[in-house]
Amino acid sequence: MYYKSTRNSEVKVSSAQAIAQGISVDGGLFVPEEIPSISMEDLKKLGEQDYRARAKFVFGKFLTDFTEAEIAYCVDNAYNTKAFDTDNIAELAHLFDGTYMLELWHGPTCAFKDMALQILPYLLTTSTKKLHSDKKVVILVATSGDTGKAALEGFKNVPGTSIMVFYPEDGVSAMQKKQMTTQEGDNVGVCAIKGNFDDAQNGVKAIFTNREIAEELEKNGMMFSSANSINWGRLAPQIIYYISSYAQLLADGEISEGEKINIVVPTGNFGNILAGYYAKHMGVPVNKLICASNANNVLTDFLKTGIYDRNRDFHATISPSMDILISSNLERLLYMLSGENDALIREWFGKLASEGRYEVSDDVKKILFEEFSAGCCSDEETKATIKKIYDKYSYTCDTHTAVAVKVYEDYKAATGDQTKTIIASTASPYKFSGSVLSALGENTEASEFELVDKLAEVSGLAVPASLAALKDKDVRFTKVIDKTEMKDYVFSALGI
């Protein structure tokens, strides 16, 4: 299995190279040259196995230059009860008739990013060894809240690596900020920028694709890589939990062999729902992929019209990990839907960079409208949904998951679709205690950790140990810079 660049189909690299490099030198994203297939028999067999066995099976399809032993090393070290609070790794909660919450937040940072970022350090270090590289790997991350902490936790003190995370100064929750700024580790750095997530993401991409900067790193025995979902090593692990969920529902008798399901994903950078698309086209019977957005509804509009337009107001919402107007992983999808037409991708994303807008071709629109449905909701609707789910099912969900629930309810009302449905639950409610308590009608005039204790009383959910431990941790990182100063910060931190 080789990997191509979305902006130059002539590029052809191994999975190890794709993971180590993170992004192609032409600015494109790496995609597998073909989507491997899995059969219903495979899914039935996987239903009898644990999450680790399922992960090894899926990685074996995509990482064909890795040996079985190398894949086993990565999987067994990442997916265990030292890192996750459940041996199932990803839990399925039966919420109501034919609807299941796929809880992806049982890892060390209580967000779905752990599902990929606990294994990425193993994939990355194994990849660099396979490439016989002795360079220090410098990982740059732009985060809207969850990726940053998950990446920091995954890479802290990993030999031969250094990691720097940039987050929008006023664009993350108090708990997310506390998680990042108190991060332990000798090889970590955290810096706030004046701006939003798109500013951070654009800054990181600009550094990655600057030839002069790359040459300077080369002189100093270093190389860049990414822990954002632009890195294939971030996306591949996310495919696993959709395959695993179908296999589990099959094994539990919740669905019949070949029965289709819907997948609903609260979406910002489009990586999590793209993983669902890959799972579908590998062979998981999926009826509809439902993309849920908050007030930053650029994806909703795109999936309904085929026009991507980021020229709009940016909204800071109570679901901050979705406060994104440039969804990077959409490039991978459009490359596939356009028949791997790299010229079209260069044209469309060139227009996005210069004009903030592009419109895809009619044939691509047709496929988009068949594969996807999309919707969005306001903060007020998000809060109302949290309250409704709590009152009706005694289930407490976070602000991002509630967006998905609301959009799914709207979809079901509009279509009458009774297909059994998995909703991706992407974060613990404790990461957004104030907003969740406010939704439940509770007083939120208290400190962050008083709110955590209050939510524990109200919800009956145990406070995750990793979040409780933050209360007495000292803040290590306080620097705030302009978005134009990111390169200087990186060079200074690396001693260049």
JOMO-V315294 format. One record per backbone hydrogen bond with DSSP energy under -1.0 kcal/mol. NH is the residue of the N-H (numbers start at 1). CO is the residue of the C=O. If there is no record, write none. Layout:
BEGIN
nh={NH | NH}
co={CO | CO}
END
This chain:
BEGIN
nh={3 | 4 | 5 | 6 | 8 | 11 | 13 | 18 | 19 | 20 | 21 | 22 | 23 | 24 | 27 | 31 | 33 | 38 | 43 | 44 | 45 | 46 | 47 | 48 | 49 | 54 | 55 | 56 | 57 | 58 | 59 | 60 | 61 | 62 | 63 | 66 | 71 | 72 | 73 | 74 | 75 | 76 | 77 | 78 | 79 | 80 | 83 | 84 | 85 | 89 | 90 | 91 | 93 | 95 | 95 | 96 | 99 | 100 | 101 | 102 | 103 | 103 | 104 | 110 | 112 | 114 | 115 | 116 | 117 | 118 | 120 | 123 | 124 | 125 | 126 | 127 | 128 | 129 | 130 | 131 | 132 | 133 | 136 | 137 | 138 | 139 | 140 | 141 | 143 | 150 | 151 | 152 | 153 | 154 | 155 | 156 | 158 | 161 | 162 | 163 | 164 | 165 | 166 | 167 | 169 | 171 | 177 | 178 | 179 | 180 | 181 | 182 | 183 | 189 | 191 | 192 | 193 | 194 | 195 | 200 | 201 | 202 | 203 | 204 | 205 | 206 | 207 | 208 | 209 | 210 | 214 | 215 | 216 | 217 | 218 | 219 | 220 | 221 | 222 | 223 | 225 | 231 | 234 | 235 | 236 | 238 | 243 | 244 | 245 | 246 | 247 | 248 | 249 | 250 | 251 | 252 | 253 | 254 | 255 | 259 | 261 | 262 | 263 | 264 | 265 | 267 | 274 | 275 | 277 | 278 | 279 | 280 | 281 | 282 | 283 | 284 | 286 | 287 | 289 | 290 | 291 | 292 | 293 | 297 | 301 | 302 | 303 | 305 | 306 | 308 | 310 | 312 | 322 | 323 | 324 | 328 | 329 | 330 | 331 | 333 | 334 | 335 | 336 | 337 | 338 | 339 | 340 | 342 | 345 | 346 | 347 | 348 | 349 | 350 | 351 | 352 | 353 | 354 | 355 | 356 | 358 | 360 | 365 | 366 | 367 | 368 | 369 | 370 | 371 | 372 | 373 | 375 | 377 | 382 | 383 | 384 | 385 | 386 | 387 | 388 | 389 | 390 | 391 | 392 | 393 | 394 | 395 | 402 | 404 | 405 | 406 | 407 | 408 | 409 | 410 | 411 | 412 | 413 | 414 | 415 | 416 | 421 | 422 | 423 | 424 | 425 | 428 | 431 | 432 | 436 | 437 | 438 | 439 | 440 | 441 | 442 | 446 | 451 | 452 | 453 | 454 | 455 | 456 | 457 | 458 | 459 | 460 | 468 | 469 | 470 | 471 | 473 | 476 | 477 | 481 | 485 | 489 | 490 | 491 | 492 | 493 | 494 | 496}
co={13 | 31 | 8 | 29 | 5 | 8 | 3 | 14 | 15 | 16 | 17 | 18 | 21 | 28 | 24 | 4 | 2 | 282 | 39 | 40 | 41 | 42 | 43 | 45 | 46 | 50 | 51 | 52 | 53 | 54 | 55 | 56 | 58 | 58 | 59 | 63 | 67 | 68 | 69 | 70 | 71 | 72 | 73 | 74 | 75 | 78 | 80 | 80 | 106 | 86 | 88 | 103 | 101 | 93 | 99 | 99 | 96 | 421 | 93 | 423 | 91 | 101 | 425 | 107 | 426 | 111 | 112 | 113 | 113 | 114 | 116 | 119 | 120 | 121 | 122 | 123 | 124 | 125 | 126 | 127 | 129 | 128 | 221 | 160 | 223 | 162 | 225 | 164 | 166 | 146 | 147 | 148 | 149 | 150 | 151 | 152 | 155 | 158 | 137 | 187 | 139 | 189 | 141 | 191 | 193 | 168 | 173 | 174 | 175 | 176 | 177 | 178 | 180 | 163 | 165 | 479 | 167 | 481 | 193 | 196 | 197 | 198 | 199 | 200 | 201 | 202 | 203 | 204 | 205 | 207 | 210 | 211 | 212 | 213 | 214 | 215 | 216 | 218 | 217 | 136 | 138 | 228 | 231 | 231 | 232 | 235 | 239 | 240 | 241 | 242 | 243 | 244 | 245 | 246 | 247 | 248 | 250 | 249 | 249 | 256 | 285 | 420 | 288 | 422 | 290 | 292 | 270 | 271 | 273 | 274 | 275 | 276 | 277 | 278 | 279 | 279 | 284 | 261 | 371 | 263 | 373 | 265 | 375 | 295 | 297 | 298 | 299 | 301 | 302 | 358 | 356 | 310 | 319 | 320 | 322 | 326 | 269 | 327 | 328 | 329 | 330 | 331 | 332 | 333 | 334 | 336 | 335 | 340 | 341 | 342 | 343 | 344 | 345 | 346 | 347 | 348 | 349 | 350 | 351 | 351 | 308 | 306 | 361 | 362 | 363 | 364 | 365 | 366 | 367 | 368 | 289 | 291 | 293 | 378 | 379 | 380 | 381 | 382 | 383 | 384 | 385 | 386 | 387 | 388 | 389 | 390 | 389 | 398 | 400 | 401 | 402 | 403 | 404 | 405 | 406 | 407 | 408 | 409 | 410 | 411 | 412 | 98 | 262 | 100 | 264 | 102 | 110 | 428 | 429 | 432 | 433 | 434 | 435 | 436 | 438 | 437 | 444 | 447 | 448 | 449 | 450 | 451 | 452 | 453 | 454 | 455 | 456 | 464 | 465 | 467 | 468 | 470 | 181 | 181 | 192 | 482 | 485 | 486 | 487 | 488 | 489 | 490 | 491}
END
